[in-house]
Amino acid sequence: MAPARRTEVERSLGRRMRGAAGLAALAGLAWAARDVPAALGGRLTGARAERAARSPQFRDGTFHNRSTVRTMVTDPGRNVLRELIFGKQKRRPTTPVPLLRTAEEPADTATHQELGVVWYGHASALVQIEGHRVLIDPVWSERCSPSDLVGPRRLHEPPVRLDELPPLDAILISHDHYDHLDMATVRELTALGSAPFLVPLGVGAHLDRWGVPAGRIIELDWSEGAEVGGLTITATPAQHFSGRGLRRDGTLWSSWVIAGAHRKVFYTGDSGYFDGYAAIGAEHGPFDVTLMQIGAYDRAWPTIHMFPEEAVSAHVDLRGGLLIPVHWGTFNLALHDWSEPVNRLWAEAKARDVQLAVPRPGERVVVDDPPAVDGWWQAVA
């Protein structure tokens, strides 16, 4: 073959190979994105939309906090995006986060008086109360995102697999953000057991789309409760927002009270500090233990996530006994150092004589006999 002819053939072959590679890349992206529309969740329609419209929290087509709250606050002279990319904060641990595989709670607790909490990372936790087990905001996926390719990635593995969890009596969801409500986790829990999902108003639309049977979805407005076995589980106010796509506040957000005959637990969900904590404490407290959101705060959004010192104030308002921090350590969602939330919390708890436990992911805390705070996170920060 003449050199000129060979060169043209080679060029043509190169173009075809690049074209094939491009098509393969597009096909790969399409495959990876195949679950994104479903992950965005459902929309309020029919009886669910009619019920939402009757809520005191719902007006003008969306849910609202009880006071005016801005999710972002203008900070003149500050570029949050630039800080996110070029900031000097240490937003990841330098060595692996230590994980524990907690043994099952003792089987001989016939009186059901022992109260235990297992923190799995971020906001995911298991409450073992009076012989019942309540799983909170379970997120087991690699990313808290509608996509497997982009979005905040886990900084440590889940301490256990979902199929290693003990039988559950209830699953609580605080709101529909991706770091609290994960489609893959919901689908697996649906297949593995029969526990009902207790969710704020509107969140049931997402579960419907993901195949959760209607009989396993319990939607509650603030101050509404449900009896699950021997527990009373009540949705209580929080100061936050919701949304899984471009539309905001189409579902409600909530904190939760888990009450047995003798023991009580409070979980904040995501929330800014507000006077509602004192009201919850007066109505439902005192609490044996509170699970308090402490991470992902910033002065650009001070009204929707608590600073650690505010979490201690809220715990006191709630009339809490033991404080266990959540919403930190697993996903990089803000601009502070990875270890800053718990360092600040520990200092404030000591200053205000608040009992504190800071478990490693997977560690079981017996509320009546909590482990001493040992600063384990400082060795990996």
Residue pairs with C-beta under 8 A, 6 or more apart in sequence:
1 9
29 149
32 147
32 148
32 149
33 147
33 149
35 146
35 148
35 183
36 146
36 147
38 183
38 209
38 210
39 146
39 147
39 178
39 183
39 244
40 146
40 244
40 245
41 176
41 183
41 205
41 206
41 209
41 210
41 244
41 245
42 205
42 206
42 207
42 208
42 209
43 205
43 250
44 52
44 202
44 205
44 250
44 251
45 205
48 202
48 204
48 205
48 219
51 201
51 219
52 58
52 63
52 201
52 202
52 252
55 63
55 201
55 221
55 252
56 221
56 222
57 63
57 64
57 65
57 66
57 201
57 221
57 222
57 252
58 64
58 201
58 252
62 248
62 249
62 250
63 201
63 202
63 242
63 249
63 250
63 251
63 252
63 253
64 249
65 239
65 240
65 241
65 274
66 237
66 239
66 274
66 276
67 239
67 274
69 239
69 241
69 272
69 303
69 304
70 303
71 241
71 301
71 303
71 304
72 300
72 301
73 299
73 300
73 301
73 302
73 303
75 299
75 300
78 300
80 298
80 300
80 335
83 335
84 335
87 335
89 335
89 336
89 337
90 337
90 338
90 339
90 381
91 332
91 334
91 335
91 336
91 337
91 338
92 155
92 332
92 338
93 155
93 338
93 339
93 377
93 380
93 381
94 380
94 381
95 379
95 380
96 156
96 380
97 155
97 156
97 329
97 360
97 361
97 377
97 380
98 360
98 361
98 376
98 380
99 156
99 157
99 159
99 360
99 361
99 362
100 159
100 359
100 360
100 361
100 362
100 363
101 159
101 160
101 362
102 118
102 159
102 160
102 362
102 363
102 364
103 364
104 166
105 114
105 116
105 128
105 166
105 364
106 114
109 131
112 130
112 131
112 260
113 130
113 262
113 263
114 128
114 366
114 368
115 127
115 128
115 129
115 130
115 263
115 265
115 288
115 289
115 366
115 367
115 368
116 127
116 128
116 129
116 364
116 365
116 366
116 367
117 125
117 126
117 127
117 128
117 265
117 289
117 291
117 324
117 359
117 364
117 365
117 367
118 125
118 126
118 128
118 359
118 362
118 363
118 364
118 365
119 125
119 324
119 326
119 359
119 361
119 362
119 363
119 365
120 126
120 138
120 158
120 159
120 160
120 361
120 362
121 154
121 156
121 158
121 159
121 329
121 330
121 361
122 137
122 139
122 144
122 179
122 326
122 327
122 328
122 329
122 330
122 331
123 136
123 137
123 139
123 174
123 179
123 180
123 269
123 270
123 293
123 326
123 327
124 135
124 136
124 137
124 138
124 139
124 140
124 158
125 135
125 136
125 137
125 267
125 291
125 324
125 326
126 133
126 134
126 135
126 136
126 165
126 166
127 133
127 134
127 135
127 136
127 258
127 265
127 291
128 364
129 231
129 258
129 260
129 263
129 265
130 230
130 231
130 260
130 261
130 262
130 263
131 230
132 169
132 170
132 228
132 229
132 230
132 231
132 260
133 166
133 167
133 168
133 169
133 170
134 168
134 169
134 170
134 171
134 172
134 231
134 233
134 258
134 265
135 165
135 168
135 170
135 171
135 172
135 189
135 195
136 171
136 172
136 174
136 256
136 267
136 291
137 172
137 173
137 174
137 180
137 181
137 269
138 162
138 171
138 182
138 185
138 186
138 189
139 178
139 179
139 180
139 181
139 182
139 185
140 158
140 161
140 162
140 182
140 184
140 185
140 188
141 182
141 184
141 185
142 148
142 153
142 154
143 150
143 151
143 152
143 153
143 154
144 151
144 152
144 177
144 178
144 179
144 182
144 331
145 151
145 152
145 178
146 178
146 183
146 244
151 178
152 179
152 331
152 332
152 333
153 331
154 330
154 331
155 329
155 330
155 331
155 332
155 338
156 329
156 330
156 361
158 361
159 361
159 362
160 362
162 185
162 188
162 189
162 192
163 188
163 192
165 192
167 193
167 195
168 189
168 193
168 195
169 195
169 228
169 229
169 231
170 195
170 196
170 197
170 198
170 228
170 229
170 231
170 233
171 189
171 195
171 196
171 197
171 198
172 197
172 198
172 199
172 233
172 256
172 258
172 267
173 180
173 181
173 197
173 198
173 199
173 200
173 203
174 180
174 200
174 238
174 253
174 254
174 255
174 256
174 267
174 268
174 269
174 270
175 181
175 200
175 203
175 238
175 240
175 242
175 251
175 252
175 253
175 254
175 269
175 270
176 202
176 203
176 206
176 242
176 243
176 244
176 251
176 253
177 242
177 243
177 244
177 270
178 244
179 331
179 333
180 269
180 270
181 203
181 206
181 244
183 206
183 210
186 197
186 206
186 207
186 210
186 212
187 210
187 211
189 195
190 210
190 211
190 212
190 213
190 216
194 216
195 216
196 215
196 216
196 217
196 218
196 228
197 204
197 207
197 212
197 216
197 217
197 218
198 218
198 220
198 226
198 228
198 233
198 235
198 256
199 207
199 217
199 218
199 219
199 220
200 219
200 220
200 221
200 235
200 251
200 252
200 253
200 254
201 219
201 220
201 221
201 251
201 252
202 219
202 242
202 250
202 251
202 252
203 219
203 251
203 252
204 217
204 219
205 251
206 244
206 251
207 217
208 214
208 217
218 226
220 226
220 234
220 235
220 254
221 235
221 252
222 235
222 236
222 237
222 252
222 254
223 234
223 235
223 236
224 234
224 235
225 232
225 233
225 234
225 235
225 257
226 232
226 233
226 234
230 260
230 261
231 258
231 259
231 260
232 257
232 259
232 260
233 256
233 257
233 258
233 259
234 256
234 257
234 259
234 284
235 254
235 255
235 256
236 254
236 255
236 256
236 257
236 266
236 276
236 280
236 284
237 254
237 255
237 274
237 276
237 279
237 280
238 253
238 254
238 255
238 268
238 269
238 270
238 271
238 276
239 271
239 272
239 273
239 274
239 276
239 303
239 304
240 253
240 269
240 270
240 271
240 272
240 304
241 248
241 249
241 253
241 304
242 248
242 249
242 250
242 251
242 252
242 253
243 249
243 250
243 251
253 269
253 270
253 271
254 269
255 266
255 267
255 268
255 269
255 271
255 280
256 266
256 267
256 269
257 264
257 265
257 266
257 280
257 284
257 287
258 264
258 265
258 266
258 267
259 265
259 284
263 288
263 367
264 284
264 285
264 286
264 287
264 288
265 287
265 288
265 289
265 290
265 291
266 280
266 284
266 285
266 287
266 289
266 290
266 291
266 318
266 320
267 290
267 291
267 326
268 290
268 291
268 292
268 293
268 306
268 311
268 314
268 326
269 293
270 293
270 304
270 305
270 327
271 293
271 304
271 305
271 306
272 302
272 303
272 304
272 305
272 306
272 310
273 306
273 307
273 310
273 311
273 313
273 314
277 313
277 314
277 317
277 318
278 317
278 318
280 317
280 318
281 287
281 317
281 318
281 319
281 320
285 318
285 319
285 320
286 318
286 319
286 320
286 321
287 318
287 319
287 320
287 321
288 321
288 322
288 367
289 320
289 321
289 322
289 323
289 324
289 367
290 314
290 315
290 318
290 320
290 321
290 322
290 323
290 324
291 324
291 325
291 326
292 306
292 311
292 314
292 315
292 323
292 324
292 325
292 326
293 305
293 306
293 311
293 325
293 326
293 327
294 306
294 308
294 311
294 325
294 326
294 327
294 328
294 341
294 342
294 344
294 345
295 305
295 325
295 327
295 328
295 329
295 333
295 334
295 336
295 341
296 305
296 327
296 328
296 333
296 334
297 305
297 306
297 307
297 308
297 334
297 336
297 341
298 305
298 334
298 335
298 336
305 327
305 334
306 314
307 344
308 325
308 341
308 342
308 344
308 345
308 348
309 344
309 345
309 348
311 323
311 325
311 345
312 323
312 345
312 348
312 349
312 352
312 354
315 323
315 354
316 352
316 354
320 354
321 355
321 367
322 355
322 356
322 357
322 365
322 367
322 370
323 345
323 349
323 354
323 355
323 356
323 357
324 356
324 357
324 358
324 359
324 365
325 341
325 342
325 345
325 356
325 358
328 341
328 342
329 338
329 342
329 361
329 377
330 361
332 338
337 381
338 381
339 377
339 378
339 381
342 358
342 377
343 378
345 356
345 358
346 356
346 358
346 373
346 375
348 354
349 355
349 356
350 356
355 370
356 373
357 365
357 370
357 371
357 373
358 373
358 376
358 377
359 365
359 371
360 376
363 371
365 371
